[in-house]
C-alpha cells in the first residue's frame, strides 16, 4: 500500500496552487522598522521589510522572517500543544483540519500590516506551546479580496495534474466578514515509480529478478467558509470545511527469473472529512481576556486492496469512521506589562470504528483486532505564568494535567485510564540585540494513533500488520537549548540541542496468536534521543548578490532503545539520522521577477520488525523556479521539479523467523525512479 505518501502529495498541491488582537492593543497601529522599539521579546517586521521580494500572501512573508521556521503543528487529539507556531491577529485558528499554510496563503500581502516575531513568550500571547511564534497582524478594516489560480504539472509519461483555486473575503454590513475557499485538484504520488525489484539469498546470489512499475495519484476537492462578527462584547469566528478525496495505486510487478511470473496490486482509497469550528474572544476589563474554542470533526473512509499472481489472489478491505469533539476555555490576565497568567481547561471525545476483512484465494483469514471501536474521553486543566523580570530575562512556568479513559470494544473489550502531569519551564536570556539563548524543560506525552489499534495488510510487500489493544502513549522528558544569533540585518543562525528521556517508547513489537505471529505497533520500554538542529539564513547583498538569500535547515539525530526481539540496543524505528534542505532565492524588482532553487537533501530511515529490517532511502530532490509579476494583480510561476530524477530505494532484509533465532532468508531491493516534470501556475487577484 502507498497510502503513506498521499498526504505528502496532497500537501504539495495545496501549497503550490495556492476582536482586536493583543498586538494591536499593546504595540500600536503605526508600522515600524525591523528591530525597532517593541514590547520585550517582540521584534516587529512591517510590510515594507518584505516589499522587495514582492510577496503574494502572508505565507510568503512568514517564510522570510529571519530565524523562524514555520511549523504546522501536530494533527493529533485535542488542542493543547498541537497548534501551528503562527497566529493571525493574536488568535489561534478555529480549525484542526485546515492547514495554517492555506489560511496564510488566503491573506493577500497587501492586507498585512506587520509581522511580530515573539521569542520566549510575551505577556498576553498564547504561545501555542512553542518557544517562538509569529503573529500576523492584518490592516484594520481591510477590504475584500478575491484570488483565482490555475496550475498543472506536466509529466514525461503524459500525465498532468490540473488544479484550480478560487477564494476570497468580503466585509459585510457593520463588523461582519465572510471568507471562502474552494480548491479542486489532482495529484501524483511521487513515492511511486518504476525500476528493478531484485531478491538475493544470504550468500548474495540473485534468486529473483524482476521489474516494478507503480503508478499512483488521485483527485479531490476542498471547500471551506468562515464568518466573523462582534458578539456579546467579543469577536466571534466560525469556520467550516469539507474535503473529499480519492486515491488510486497500481503495481505491475514482472518477474523474469527464476520462473517468469507477475504480481498485480490495485488499491483504492476514498475519504470524506468534515469540520465545524468556533472561536470567541472578549476582553473582561483592561487586564482579562476570555477565549472559548469548540471543534467538531468527522471522517469516513473506505479502502480496498486486491492482488493477483495468476496462481493466487487476495483482497483486503477496511471501512472506518472516526470523529473528534473538543471544547476549550482559556482565561488570561495581563497583570502588568511584564507579567501575565493563563489558565483553563479542555474536554475532548474521540472515537474510531473500523472493520476489516482479509481473504486469500477466496478463504477468509482471521486477523487480530479486525473489528474494533475505540473511544477516548479526555480532560485537561492547565495554568501558565509568563514573567519578564528584566529586559534580558523571561521565564515561563506551566503545568498541564491530563486524565483520560480509553475504551475498546469489538474483538476485544478493554478499558484503561491514565493520568499524566505535564510540567513545562522556558527560560529566555537576551544577551544583546544580536544574541539570545533559550532553555526549555518539559514533559511531553505522545498521542496515540487509533489506527494502530486496527489490523492492516500491504500486498506490495506481503506484510500483514496487526492492531494492538495494549498501546500506551510514550512519555518524554525534553531538555532543549537554543542559541539564536542575528547578523547582517536579515541574517540569523539558530542552533538547537535537545536531549530526550523516553518512557514506553513507541516502536514495533510481535503479536502472537494461536496460529501465527504478526508485526504490530507497540511500546518497547525506555529510550533516549539526542538531536542537533541548525537553521542558517544568509542575505547575500554584502557578497554582491543583491536581493539574494540562502537558507539551510538541517537536523542530526541519534537514539537508543532496546530491540524487543533481539534484546540489542539500536536506533528507534523510522528515525532519520539526518534531514535537511537548502533554499536560494533572489528578488529582481527591476524586472518584477523572483527566482531561486531548492534542494531537499533526502533521508535514510530504518524500520525494525520481529522478522524484517527495512531500510528506506529517499534521494535528494532539486528544483528551480521563477515567478514573474506582469502586474501587481497578475503573476506567472514556472517550476522545474525533481531535476535529477529522484530514486526511492526500499531494501527488506527478511529472516526465516524471529530475528534473534533465525537466519536471513533473503534480501529484497526495489529501486524506483520518479522522472523530472514541469509545473506552471497563473494567479490573478482582485482587491
KEVO-377801 format. One record per residue: x, y, z of N, C-alpha, C in turn. Coordinates in steps of 0.02 Angstrom, whole numbers, plus 50000, padded with zeros to 5 digits. Example, Ala and Ser with C-alpha at 12.3 -4.5 7.8 and 13.67 -1.06 7.14 Angstrom:
! KEVO-377801
506604971650390506154977550390506604983550390/506424988850354506844994750357506455000250394/
END
This chain:
! KEVO-377801
500424994050000500005000050000500445006250000/500175011549966500565017649959500225023549994/499775022150039499385027550070499845032350107/500425029950132500855034250172501115040250132/501095039850065501355045450025500795050350006/500185048450017499625052549994499635059450025/499765059750091499755066250125500275070950096/500875068250079501395072350051501185075149983/500875070949942500655073149877500125078549882/499645077649926499105082549933499385089049960/499835088650009500125094750037500475098849984/500815095449938501155099049884500665102649840/500095099449825499585102649784499295108749819/499125107949882498825113449919499295119349924/499945117849932500435123249942500565127049878/500625123449821500855126649760500295130149723/499675127749725499115131149693498925137049740/499165136549762498905141249809498815148949799/494045201250854494125206750901494815209650898/495005215050929495675217550921496175212650949/496715211650912497235207050935497635210150991/497985205751027498425208251080498935213051052/499215211150993499735215350964499475222350949/498865222850925498595229350909498475233450972/498325230051027498195233551089498845236351119/499395232551113499985234251151500545237351110/500575235551046501125238151005500935244650972/500295245550958500085251550922499905249950851/499695254950814499465253750746499935256350693/500445259950711500905262550661501465257550648/501575255750583502125251150568502795254250585/503245250150608503915252450625504415248050590/505035250150589505555246450553505755240350593/506045235350560506295229550597506795231550650/506795227850705507245229050761507085235550798/506505238550783506325244750816506045243250885/505875248650922505615247750989504955243950988/504895239051032504295234851037504285231951107/503725228951126503705225651192504275220551198/504505219451259505055214851270504895208051239/505375205251203505285198751173504945198851105/504745204751080504395205351017504805209450968/504925206650908505275210250855504775211450799/504735217750777504235219850727504545219850658/504185217050609504365217450539503765220350502/503815226650481503255229650446503245227350373/502715229050338502615226550270503175228650223/503475234550234503995236750188504625232350192/504715228850247505285224350255505275218950201/504675216950180504605211450132504485213750061/504405220350050504155222849986504605220949928/505265221149938505725219749882505635212749855/505375208149896505285201249873504605200049841/504195205349836503555205049802503135199049826/502995198449891502605192749915501885193049890/501605187349876500895186949858500445186549918/500685183349971500245181750028500625182350093/500255181650148500565181650214501045175850222/500905170150189501355164450194502035166150165/502055169750109502695171750079503085176150128/502745180150166503075184550215503325180650275/502925175850298503145171750355503785167950337/503825165550275504425161850253505045166150254/504975172850254505555177250251505745180050320/505415178050373505585180550440506245177450462/506765181350475507405178550495507355174550560/507685168750559507725164650620507095160850637/506605160650592505965157450607505835151750558/505645145950585505465140150544504735138650554/504345139050501503635137850504503485130650523/503005129750569502815123050593502065122550593/501785117750556501065116950551500765114250616/501175111550661500915108450721500735101150707/500485097750759500315090650754499565089850747/499365085550700498655084150691498465078150735/498395079550800498255074350848497655076350889/497465071950937496865073350976496955079551018/496415083051029496435088951072496745094951038/496815100351077497105106551051497745108551086/497835106851149498415108951186499065106451156/499505111151138500165109251112500165106551041/499605107051005499575104250938499535109650884/499465115950902499335121250855499975123250819/499915126450760500495129050725500815134750763/501415136750741501765142150777501655148950743/501065149850714500865156250685500165157950710/500075164250730499425166950748499215172050696/498575173150689498305178350646497905183050690/498125189350694497825194350738497775191850809/498295188250831498345186150901497925180250922/497605176650874497185171050893497365164750855/497235159150887497335152650855496735151350809/496825147250757496275145850712495745141350745/495115142250725494575137950749494515131850703/495085128650690495095122950645495705118750660/495625112050653496185107550656496315104350588/495805104250545495875100850481496215105250429/496085111750431496365116050379497085117850396/497555116450350498255118350363498315125950371/498725127950419498845135050429499145138250366/499525134450328499805137050266499255139450219/498705135650215498145137750173497855144350198/497765144850264497495151050293497935157050276/498595156150282499055161650269499075163450195/499005158450151499015159950079498375163550057/497845163250096497235166850079497275174250099/497765176150140497835183150161498305186750113/498055191350071498495194850024499035198850062/499615199150032500165202850064499975210150076/499565212950031499365219850038498925221250098/498645215950128498215216850187498585215150252/499245214250249499645212850309499975219350331/499835221350392500135227450420500845226150443/500935220650479501605218950504501595211650529/502185209050539502295202550572502675203750636/502485200250688502805200850753503125194250771/503775194150779504145188250799504215188350875/503925183450909503895183250982504305177351006/504835178751042505295173651067505215172951142/505155166651165505175165451236504565167551274/504025169251239503405171051273503355178551284/502745180951281502605188051294501945188451330/501875193051379501255193451417500645194251371/500135190151384499515190751347499475186851282/500025183551261500025179951198499995172451211/499555169051174499515161751177500075159051133/500605156351164501195154051127501095147151096/500495144151104500345137751072500825132251092/501155132951150501645127951171502295128351133/502415133851097503015134751056503475139851088/504135138951081504595144051108504635150351066/504465149751001504485155450955503845155450914/503515161250909502885161850872502905168150830/502595167850771502485173850730501745175550731/501595181950743500915184450742500825188750680/500365186850636500215190650576499665195750593/499835202150589499355207450605499105210450540/498445209850528498155212450467497975219850474/497915223150417497715230150415497005230850443/496895234950494496215235650521495735238050467/495145234950466494635236850417494815235350346/495225230050335495425228350267494815226650225/494835228550162494275227350117494255220150092/493855219050041493785212450013494345210649965/494405204349951494905201949904494665195449873/494885194149813494725187949778495345185449743/495455178949745496035175849711495785170049668/496035169849608495895164349562496565161849536/496675155349538497305152549515497165145849481/497535144649427497515138149394498235135749387/498335129249392499015126549389498985119349365/499565116949343499605109949323500335107949320/500455101549332501105098549318501065094449255/501605094349217501655090349156502215085249165/502045078849156502495073349170502705069849105/503275066449107503565063549047503155057849019/502745054649060502335049149035501665051549009/501575058249003500965061048975500445063049026/500525061449089500035063149139500095070549158/499535073449178499515080349202499135080549268/499225085949305498895086749370498565093649374/498035094849336497705101449339497395102749407/497395109049426497085111149489496835118249481/496315119949518496045126749516495835128849586/496015134949604495835137749669495445144249658/494915145149697494515151349696494335152949768/494555158749791494455160449862494435167949871/494215169949930494205177049943493875178750009/493775185250019493475187750080493085194150064/492535195250100492125201150089491895204050156/492025210450168491715213650226490985214950210/490555213650259489845214750251489625220450296/488995221450303488745227050342488995226650414/489165232450440489395232850509490075229650517/490125225050566490765221950583490825214950554/490385212950510490375206150485490865205250428/491125199150423491595197450370491495190150350/491475188950285491385182250258491995180350217/492245174150228492815171450191492635164750162/492895163150103492765156650073493385154350035/493405147850023493955144949984493715138549952/493895137549890493745131249855494355129249815/494505122849817495065120149780494865113449751/494945112749686494845106449651495515104449622/495745098349637496435096649621496495089349599/497045088049565497275081249552498015080949573/498265075049587498955074549609499235067749591/499895067349588500255061149580500645059649643/500725053349658501115051149716501835050249693/502285054849716502975054449693503365048849727/503045045049772503365039149800503285033049757/502865033549706502765028049659503175029349596/503525024249572503935024949513504055018149481/504585017649443504735011349412505475009949416/505635003349419506335001349424506394994049442/507014991549448507114984349462506904982449532/506674976249538506504973249602506854966449604/507364966049646507804960149646507864957249716/507944950649717507984947049780508614942749781/508974942849838509604939249845509564934749906/509904929049903509914924649961510454926950009/510564923150062511024925250115511744925450092/511914922250036512594922450009512694928049959/512154931749943512194937149894512034935049823/511824928949813511654926549746510954928849727/510874930949664510224933249640509754927349632/509184927549668508714922049665508034924249635/507954930649625507344933149593507494939649558/507324940149495507454946149456506804948549427/506644954849437506014957449412506044964949402/505484967649382505434974849369504744977249392/504744982549432504124985349459503934991749424/503304992449409503034998549379502435000749421/502525006149459502005008749503501725015249476/501085016149479500755022549465500265023849521/500245030149543499805031849599499645039249597/499055040849619498845047749623498105048049637/497825053949630497115054549646496845061349629/496255062649656495895068749642495475070449703/495305076849709494905078649766494675085849763/494325087749814494105094649820494055096649893/494215102849907494175105649974493785112149971/493295112750017492855118550017492785120950089/492895127350100492855130050168492525136950166/492225138750223491905145250231491995147550302/492065154150310492155157050376491745163350385/491535164550446491125170450462491385173450526/491455180150527491685183750587491215189650600/491085190750665490695196650684490785197750759/490625203750780490625205250851489995202250883/490075199450942489515196250976489645195951051/489175198251091489225197751163489825201251192/490015206851162490585210551187491245207851164/491245202751122491865199751096491835198851021/492305194950995492355193550924492255186150912/491765184550869491595177550855491855175750786/492165169850780492395167150715492125160150708/491785158850652491515152250635491865149750573/492035143250573492365140250515492035133550500/492005131950436491775125350414492215123050356/492295116450351492735113850299492505106850279/492515105550214492345098950187492875097050136/493135090950143493615088250095493415081350074/493415080150008493295073549980493895071849936/494095065449938494695063549901494695056149885/494945054549826495045047649804495775046749786/496045040849804496745039249790496775032249760/497145031649705497205025149671497945023349664/498085017049674498765014449667498745008049627/499225007249581499265001249541499994999049535/500104992549544500774989649537500744984049486/501204984349437501304978749391502024976449401/502084970649433502734967949452502884961949407/503344962849360503524957449314504124953649341/504094946949343504644942749366504954939349306/505614940049299505974937049242506284930349260/506544929849322506894923749342506804922949417/506824916749442506994910549407506424907749364/505804909749381505224907549342504834913749322/504684914749259504294920549239503614920649275/503424926649295502794927449330502614934749337/502104936149375501894943049384501514943849449/501494950049473501084951949531500724958349513/500064958249518499654964149505499334966149571/499414972449591499104975149651498734981449633/498124982049656497724988049646497414990249711/497514996549729497234999449790496765005149771/496235005749809495775011449802495595013949871/495685020449881495565023449946495145029749936/494595030249971494145036049968494005038550038/494015045050047493875047850113493485054350107/493105055750160492735061950166492855064750236/493055071050239493195074250303492775080550310/492475081450367492095087450381492255090350449/492215096950454492385100350517491985106750524/491775108150585491475114450604491845117050666/492045123350667492415126050723492165132950742/492235134750806492035141250830492575143850878/492725150250872493195153650918492885160250938/492835161351003492545167551029493015170451081/493195176751073493625180151120493295186751140/493385188551203493155195051225493585197451284/493715203951287494065206751346493585207351404/493855206351464493485207251526493845212551566/493715218651551494095224051582494755225051546/495205228751578495845230351547496345224751553/496275220351601496785215251613496595208251590/495955206851584495735200051573495495198951502/495585192851477495335190851412495105183651416/494515182251388494225175651387494205173051316/494395166651308494375163551242494035156751248/493555155451204493215148951201493285146151131/493475139751126493565136351062493175129851063/492815128451010492465122151002492555119550932/492685113050925492805109950860492455103150857/492135101850802491835095250789492095092750721/492385086750722492655083750661492365076750651/492225075050588492005068350570492385066250506/492535059750503492905057150446492665050150430/492555048850366492385042150343492845040050287/493045033750286493505031450233493345024150216/493485022550153493425015750127494065014050090/494345008250105494955006050073494874998850049/495104997549988495084990849961495734989549923/496044983749935496654981849901496594974649878/496774973449815496744966649787497414965049755/497594958549755498194956349720498034950049681/498444948949629498364942949587499044941149558/499244934949567499874932549539499764927649481/499134926449464498984921349415498844914649448/499244913149501499144906849537498744907849601/498744913949627498364915449688498124922649686/497634924049729497374930849733497134932149804/497024938549818496794940449885496494947349885/496154948849940495824955349947495824957350020/495964963750031495924966750098495474972850094/495014973650140494584979450142494564982350212/494444988850215494364992250279493844997750272/493374997850316492865003050318492895006250388/493035012750390493135015950455492775022650458/492575024350519492265030750535492595033350599/492765039650600493085042550660492825049550670/492915051950731492695058650747493035061450808/492975067950817493285071350874492855077350893/492715077950957492345083650984492775086951037/492885093551031493345097051076493025103451101/493105104751165492925111151194493485113651239/493675119951230494245122751267494075129751290/494225131251353494095137851382494735140351414/494935146551396495555149451421495415156451448/495685157851507495635164451538496335167151548/496465173151521497135176251527497075182851564/497575183951607497615190251643498305193251631/498325199251604498945203051597498995207651658/499325205151710499345208851773499755215151767/500315214751733500745220551721501015219851650/501345224851622501635224051556502165218551552/502405216051610502925210951608502705204351640/502075203751660501865197651694501145196051675/501025189851653500355187651636500235180651661/499605179051674499395172451696498875169751647/498875163151641498395159851596498175153351628/497545151851623497285145451649496665143451612/496495137051618495895134751584495835127251584/495395124851542495285117651537495055115651468/495105109251455494915106551390494605099651399/494065098351362493755091851360493735089451288/493855082951278493855080251210493585073151211/493215071551159492985064651148493185062651078/493525056851072493755054251008493505047051000/493375045250938493175038250926493415036050857/493525029650850493665026450786493295019750784/492925018650732492585012350721492815009550654/493115003550656493415000850595493274993350591/493124991250529493014984150515493434982250454/493824976850460494254974550406494084967350387/494214965650324494154958750301494774957050260/494954950650261495554948350225495424941350200/495504940350134495404933750104495984932250058/496164925850054496654923350006496354917349970/496334917849903496044912549862495334910849884/494974916049904494284915149924494184912749995/494734911450032494684908850100494794914650150/494314915950194494414921350243494994919750290/495394924850303495954924350350495784928750410/495804925950469495624929650529496234933650552/496134940250558496654944650583496474946850654/496964947550697496814950150764496584957450759/496084959250799495834966150803495614968650734/495194964650701494944966550635494274970250639/493934969950695493304973450704493344977150771/493454983650768493644987350829493264993950832/493064995750893492845002550907493255005050967/493585010650958493995013651010493705020451027/493625021851092493385028351115493865031051168/493935037551168494345040751220493975046951245/493905047351310493645053351343494225056351383/494385062551367494985065551396494825072451424/495105073951481495055080551511495735083151530/495815089751525496465092751541496355099651572/496735101051624496755107751654497465110351647/497535116951641498195119751630498245126651661/498855128551678499005135251705499705137151684/499795143551665500445145951642500555153051669/501175154351688501385161051708501975163151665/501925169151635502475171951595502705178451627/503345178751644503615184451682504265186751651/504335193351643504955196351619505225200951674/505655198251718505905202351773506355208051750/506715207051694507125212351665507065212051590/507355216751556507335216751483507725210951453/508155207851492508575202451466508295195451482/507865194951531507655188351554506905187451548/506705181451529505995179551528505925172551556/505395171451594505285164851624504555162851614/504455157051585503785154251577503755147651616/503275147251663503165141251701502445138951690/502365132551676501695130051663501605122851687/500975121051695500815114251714500165112351679/500175106551647499565103451620499475096651654/498865094951668498715088451697498155085251657/498285079251632497825075851586497555069451618/496905068451612496575062351633496195059651573/496275053151558495935050351501495725043151515/495195041151481494955034251483494865031851412/495195026251395495145023251329494755016751335/494235016251295493805010351295493835007151227/493945000651226493964996951163493444991351164/493064990751110492564985451104492594982451035/492264976851026492284973150963492624966550974/493194965350941493564959150951493834958651022/493974964351052494234964551121493854969751161/493654968151221493334972951266493834974851320/494004981151322494534983351367494414990651385/494554992451447494514999351469495115000951512/495455006551495496045008651533496005016151547/496275018151604496275025151623496995027451636/497135033851619497815036451626497785043451658/498315045051693498405051751720499125053951706/499195059751675499865062151657499945069451676/500375071051725500575078051736501095080051684/501045086251659501505088551606501775095451623/502285095851666502575102351683503005105051626/503105111651627503495114951574503835121151603/504455122251584504825128351602505215130651542/505185137151529505555140151473505895146451498/506555146651494506945152451514507275155451453/507195162051444507485165551387507955170951413/508575170851387509085175751406509295179551344/509125185951341509325190251284509965193851304/510525191451278511165194451297511225201551270/511025202451207511035209051174510585208651113/510595213651070510155213751012510295208050963/510895205250966511085200150917511055193050944/511045192151009511105185351036510555183951087/510275178051082509785175751130509875168351142/509775166251205509825159151224509165157151256/508905151351235508275148751262508385141751289/508125140451349508175133851381507475131451398/507295125551374506635122751386506695115951420/506305114951472506245108451505505505106851509/505305101051482504595099551478504485091951477/503935089951505503715082951500503155082651447/503275078851395502805078151341502505071151341/501885070751322501545064251317501325063351244/501545057751214501375056451144500635055251135/500415055651073499725054751056499625048151020/499145044251043499005037851012498655038750945/498855034850897498505034450833498015028650837/497375030150836496875024850843496915019750786/497205021650730497305016850676497765011250694/498195012350746498645007050768498285001550807/497655002750825497264997650859496954992550810/497014994050744496674990150693497184986750647/497034980650626497484976950581497454979750510/497994978650472498034980850402498464975950364/498434976350297498824971950254499094975950195/499714974550175500024977650117500254972350068/499914971650012500074966349965500714967749925/500924974149922501534975749885502124972049914/502164971849981502714968350014502494961850047/501854960450044501604954450077501644954750152/501554960750181501614961750253500924962850283/500754958950334500134959850371500314962750440/500004968350458500134971550521499524970850566/499644968550627499094967550674498974973950713/498354974850737498214980050784498454978050853/498484982950898498734981650965498304985451015/497934981851057497494985051106497864987251169/498504985451176498874987051237499304993251230/499214997151177499625003051167499525008251222/500075011451240500055017151285500435022951253/500275029151269500665034751244501375034451272/501865036451231502545037051258502585043551298/503005043351350503105049151394503835051251388/503945057851380504625060251366504785066451407/505355066351440505645072451469506115075451417/505985081851399506375085251347506765090951379/507425091051365507845096751383508115099551318/507975105951305508145109051241508495115651252/509065116551219509455122751224509545125651154/509345132051145509385135251080509775141751086/510215142951037510575149351032510395152550966/510175158750968510005162450907510465168550900/510755169050841511215174550827510975178250765/510855184850772510645188950716511235192650687/511245193550621511795197050589511565199750521/511905204650497511785207450430511045209150419/510715211950468510015214150464509525208350454/509585204550400509115199250386509405192250399/510025191950421510345185450432510225182850502/510235176250509510155173250575510435166250575/510645164150634510875157350646510535154950710/510195149250705509875146150763510155139150770/510465137850827510745131150842510355128350901/510075122350892509655119350944509925112450962/510045111451026510235104951053509665102351096/509515095951088508965093051127509155086051151/508935084451212509015077751239508345075451266/508155069251251507515066551271507605059951308/507275059451364507235053251402506525050451394/506475044751362505825042051340505635036051382/505015035951403504715030151437504165027351393/504125020651390503625017351347503685019651275/504295019251248504425021351180503985017551130/503725021051081503295018051030503725015450973/503635009150956504035006050903503635000150874/503964994550859503634988550832503744982650879/503224978550887503264972650930502914966850895/503084960650914502724954750887502084953650927/501554951650891500924949650921500804942250906/500724938250958500654931050949499924929050953/499704924850906499044921750908499144914150914/498604910450915498654903150920498984900050859/498934903450802499184900350740499734904250706/499874910550727500344914550689500654919950733/501144923450703501464929250735501404935050687/501194940850713501104946750671501534952450698/501744956850652502064963150672501524968050692/501664972350741501174977250765501524983150797/501204989050798501474994550838501404992750912/501884995250952501864993751023502374997551062/502354996851128502835000151173503404995251189/504024997751187504604993251195505054995351252/504814999551298505225001351355505515008251349/506065009351386506375015951390506865017051333/507005023351319507475025051267507715032251275/508175034251232508435041051231508485043451159/508475050051152508575053051086508935059651095/509425060951053509805067251052509795070050982/509745076650977509725079750911510085086450911/510335088250852510655094650840510315097650779/510015103650787509695107050731510055113550715/510125114950651510435121250628509975124450577/509815130750589509415134750542509815141050527/510085141550467510535147050448510245150750389/510155157350397509925161650343510455166950329/510695167250267511235171850248510995176450192/510885182850204510745187550150511375188650109/511305189050044511895189050000512065195949972/511705201149996511835207749970512555210049982/512835208450040513515210450056514035206450017/513805201049986514255196949945514175198349871/513805203749855513745205849786513145203049749/512695199449784512095196749752511505200349782/511315205949752510785210049779510125206149779/509755206449835509115203149840509155195649850/509755193049856509845185849863509845183449935/509645177349945509645174450012509735166950007/510145164150051510225156850056510015154750126/509645149250128509435146650193509575139150196/509875136950252509995129850264509645127850328/509275122350325508965119450384509135112150386/509415109850441509605102850448509555100550520/509425094050528509395091150595509725084350594/510185083250641510515076850651510235073750715/510075067250712509765063950770510085057250782/510125055450846510325048650866509845046550921/509705040050924509265037550976509485030550996/509225028251052509405021651076508815018551114/508605012751091508095008651125508325001451123/508014997251162508184990151162507694986351119/507964982751070507544979051023507144973651060/506474973351052506084968351089506184961251066/506474960351006506584953650979507274951050997/507794955050984508484952750994508764954751062/508474959851095508754962251158509344966951149/509544968351087510114972651074509894979951071/510364984551085510224991651080510254993751006/509794998150986509775000450917509425007150914/509425010150854509065016450842508315015050840/507915020050856507195019450852506975018550780/506465014450769506205013350702505945019950673/506125021050609505865026850573506225033250587/506725033350631507075039550645507625040750593/507625046650564508105048350512508745051250544/509335048450529509955051350557510055058550537/509835060450476509905067450454509345069050404/509075074950411508625077650360508765085150354/508705087650293508845094750285508675097250216/508735103850208508605106950143509005113350137/509125115350075509475121550059509035125350009/508915131750024508495135849980508885142149959/508815143949896509095150249870508545154149835/508485160549852508015164849817508365171549802/508155174649748508395181349731507825185349702/507715191149730507205195749705507525200749658/507225201549600507465206349550506885211249536/506775216149580506185220449574506185224549510/506765226049482506785229949420506455226249362/506415219649368506095215449316505445212249342/505235214249402504645211149433504705203549435/505305201149452505465194049447505775191649512/505605185549529505935181949584506085174949560/506695172649574506885165949553507295162649608/507415156149600507805152649650507785145249639/508015141749690508035134449686508045131449755/507855125249759507825121649822508145114749815/508475112649867508755105849870508505102649934/508065097649926507835093649983508285087549986/508665086950039509265082950040509155075450051/508535073350049508405066150055508515063650126/508395057150135508485054250201508535046650196/508765043750250508775036450258508465034850326/508025029950326507725027850390507665020250390/507645017350450507625010050457507065008150504/506695002850485506145000350525506284993150545/506194991650609506354985050637505714981450655/505584975850621505034971450638505324964950666/504914960650693505174954750727505534950050678/505344950250613505654945750564505934949550504/505954956250507506174960150449506514966550472/507034968450436507324975050444507254978550376/506894984050375506764987550312507104994350313/507474995750260507835002050253507545005950194/507375012250207507085016650155507575022250142/507765023050079508205028450058507845032750007/507805039250021507505043949975508045048749953/508205048649888508735052849862508525060249861/508995064849854508825071949854508365073849796/507995079149808507515081949760507725089149747/507865090949684508085097649667507565100949621/507475107449631507035111049586507265118249576/507075121149520507185128249505506505131449492/506435137849508505795141249496505925148449477/505435151349444505435158449428504715160849429/504605166649460503935169649461503975176849437/503585178249386503575184949356502905188149369/502925194149397502315197849411502195202749353/501765200849307501615205049249501305211649271/500845211149319500535216949350500495215349425/500355220349466500295218749538499775213449553/499275212649508498745207849522498775201649477/499315200849439499365195149394500085192549394/500165186149410500835183149412500835176449377/501435174649353501545168249319502145164849353/502065158449366502595154749400502725148249362/503365146749353503565140449321504085137149366/504035130549373504505126649414504755120649374/505395119449378505695113349351505835108849411/505435103649419505435099649479505825093149469/506135090849525506475084349527506985083849471/507445088749467507905089349411508335083149401/508525079749454508975073949448508605067349441/507935067549442507565061249438507675057049501/507345058749554507465055749620507285048249620/507695044349655507565037249666507315036049737/506855031349742506585029149806506785021749813/507225020349861507515013649868507265010449933/506955004749926506695001149984507034994349987/507394992950041507754986650050507474982950110/507264976650099506994972550153507444966550165/507694966050226508084960250248507604955750287/507384950250256506864946050283507174939750313/507004938350376507264932450411506774926650405/507024920650416506604914650412506114914250471/506214918150522505784918350581505994924250623/505884924250689506114929650731506864930950722/507064937350722507754939150705508264936650755/508054935150816508544932950866508744925650859/508334921650824508474914450820508484911850748/508364916150699508294913750630508804917050585/509024913450533509484916450484509104920750434/509474924650395509174928750343508954924150287/508314924650269508054920550214508214923750147/508114930350142508274933850079508294941350093/508594944850046508604952250046508314954649981/507824959049985507484961549925507574969049920/507724971349859507824978549847507374980849790/507024986249801506644989549749506924996549740/507124998149679507425004649664506975008049613/506545012649637506035015749595506235022849578/506195024549514506385031149491505755035149475/505775041649494505235046249477505535051749434/505285052749373505595057149324505475064549339/505905068849310505795076149316505135078149283/504865083949305504255086549274504235094149280/503755097249245503685104449242503025106349275/503035111849312502435114449345502345121649324/501715123649311501565130549291500945132949326/500935139449347500365142249382500235149449359/499595151049351499375157949339498955160049399/499105165949426498755168349485498505175449473/497865176549484497555183149474497185185049538/497275191349559496955193749620496555200049605/496035201049645495635207149643495575209749714/495665216149723495575219049789496205218849830/
END
